[in-house]
Amino acid sequence: MNMKDRDRPESERLYRYWVELRDLSDGSARILPLHAMKIVYLGGKKGSPPKPDEQVLRLEDDTAVIEAKDIDELAARLRRKYPDGTHERVLRCERDYAAEQRKADALRSLIQLLAEAAVEELLREQAAETSKPRPD
């Protein structure tokens, strides 16, 4: 990790989230990855109001996938599936520097591709203009 990574603005920082699930009977622990998704509705029936975007939290358990609209609903579902008396559930988070770097690299590559395409288009237009016969 270099200083550029540390100094990224908050809006460019990426984090990795998971739930650590500990079985109190034997002390074993599992890590359940947590992902946040945004569902975007594109269009709809004419005359009907557009559906609002939705956020969904998705926790990947070995036996099932648990989805919830917010962290409180997720906690309630986990508490029902893994009760307090038998399990301990802890939400964990860490900054994902590698993902930040991959995203920055991908954006730089995209910008380079777009710039090259724009230059090629400009050169084609200029070539077409210069090859047109001029009226006398």
C-alpha positions as CSV (number, residue, x, y, z in Angstrom):
1,M,0.0,0.0,0.0
2,N,1.4,3.4,-0.9
3,M,0.5,6.8,0.3
4,K,-1.8,7.4,-2.7
5,D,-4.0,4.6,-1.5
6,R,-4.2,6.1,2.0
7,D,-5.1,9.5,0.7
8,R,-8.0,8.5,-1.6
9,P,-11.1,10.6,-0.9
10,E,-13.8,8.8,1.0
11,S,-15.9,8.6,-2.1
12,E,-13.3,6.5,-3.8
13,R,-12.6,4.1,-0.9
14,L,-13.9,0.5,-1.1
15,Y,-14.6,-1.7,1.8
16,R,-15.2,-5.4,2.2
17,Y,-17.9,-6.6,4.7
18,W,-18.6,-10.0,6.2
19,V,-20.4,-11.5,9.2
20,E,-18.3,-13.7,11.5
21,L,-20.5,-16.4,12.8
22,R,-19.2,-18.3,15.9
23,D,-20.9,-21.4,17.2
24,L,-20.8,-21.2,21.0
25,S,-21.1,-24.9,21.5
26,D,-17.7,-25.7,19.9
27,G,-16.1,-22.3,19.3
28,S,-15.9,-22.9,15.5
29,A,-16.2,-19.8,13.3
30,R,-17.4,-19.2,9.8
31,I,-17.1,-16.1,7.6
32,L,-20.2,-15.2,5.6
33,P,-19.5,-12.7,2.8
34,L,-21.9,-9.7,2.7
35,H,-22.6,-7.8,-0.5
36,A,-24.7,-4.7,-1.1
37,M,-26.5,-4.5,-4.4
38,K,-28.6,-1.8,-6.0
39,I,-31.6,-2.9,-8.1
40,V,-32.3,-0.3,-10.8
41,Y,-35.7,-0.5,-12.6
42,L,-35.4,0.6,-16.2
43,G,-38.7,1.8,-17.6
44,G,-42.1,0.4,-17.0
45,K,-45.6,0.5,-18.4
46,K,-46.7,3.7,-20.1
47,G,-48.5,5.9,-17.7
48,S,-47.4,4.1,-14.6
49,P,-45.1,5.8,-12.1
50,P,-41.5,4.5,-12.2
51,K,-40.4,2.1,-9.6
52,P,-37.8,3.4,-7.2
53,D,-34.4,1.8,-7.0
54,E,-33.9,-0.7,-4.3
55,Q,-30.9,-1.6,-2.1
56,V,-30.5,-5.3,-1.1
57,L,-28.0,-6.8,1.3
58,R,-27.1,-10.3,0.4
59,L,-25.3,-12.6,2.8
60,E,-23.9,-15.9,1.4
61,D,-24.4,-18.7,3.9
62,D,-23.3,-22.3,3.1
63,T,-26.8,-23.5,3.2
64,A,-28.7,-20.5,1.8
65,V,-28.6,-16.9,0.7
66,I,-30.1,-14.4,3.0
67,E,-31.4,-11.2,1.5
68,A,-32.6,-8.1,3.4
69,K,-33.5,-4.5,2.6
70,D,-31.4,-3.0,5.4
71,I,-29.0,-4.0,8.2
72,D,-31.7,-4.3,10.8
73,E,-33.7,-6.8,8.7
74,L,-30.5,-8.7,8.1
75,A,-29.7,-8.8,11.8
76,A,-33.2,-10.1,12.6
77,R,-33.0,-12.8,10.0
78,L,-29.6,-13.9,11.3
79,R,-30.8,-13.9,14.9
80,R,-33.7,-16.2,13.9
81,K,-31.5,-18.6,12.0
82,Y,-28.6,-18.4,14.5
83,P,-30.1,-17.6,17.9
84,D,-28.2,-15.7,20.6
85,G,-27.9,-18.7,22.9
86,T,-26.1,-20.8,20.3
87,H,-24.3,-18.4,18.1
88,E,-22.4,-15.1,18.2
89,R,-22.7,-12.8,15.1
90,V,-20.3,-10.0,14.4
91,L,-20.3,-7.6,11.4
92,R,-16.8,-7.0,10.2
93,C,-15.4,-4.5,7.8
94,E,-12.0,-3.6,6.3
95,R,-10.8,-1.3,3.6
96,D,-10.1,-3.2,0.4
97,Y,-7.0,-1.6,-1.1
98,A,-6.6,-4.2,-3.8
99,A,-10.2,-3.5,-5.1
100,E,-9.5,0.2,-5.0
101,Q,-6.4,-0.3,-7.2
102,R,-8.3,-2.6,-9.6
103,K,-11.0,0.0,-10.0
104,A,-8.5,2.8,-10.5
105,D,-6.6,0.8,-13.1
106,A,-9.9,-0.1,-14.9
107,L,-11.0,3.6,-15.0
108,R,-7.6,4.6,-16.4
109,S,-7.8,2.0,-19.1
110,L,-11.3,3.1,-20.0
111,I,-10.3,6.7,-20.2
112,Q,-7.4,5.7,-22.5
113,L,-9.6,3.7,-24.8
114,L,-12.1,6.6,-25.0
115,A,-9.4,9.1,-25.7
116,E,-7.9,6.9,-28.4
117,A,-11.3,6.4,-30.0
118,A,-12.0,10.1,-30.0
119,V,-8.6,10.9,-31.6
120,E,-9.2,8.2,-34.3
121,E,-12.7,9.7,-35.0
122,L,-11.3,13.2,-35.3
123,L,-8.5,12.0,-37.7
124,R,-11.1,10.2,-39.8
125,E,-13.3,13.3,-40.0
126,Q,-10.2,15.5,-40.9
127,A,-9.2,13.0,-43.6
128,A,-12.7,13.0,-45.0
129,E,-12.7,16.8,-45.1
130,T,-9.4,17.1,-46.9
131,S,-10.3,14.4,-49.5
132,K,-13.4,16.3,-50.6
133,P,-13.0,18.0,-54.0
134,R,-13.0,21.8,-53.6
135,P,-15.4,23.8,-55.8
136,D,-13.6,26.1,-58.2
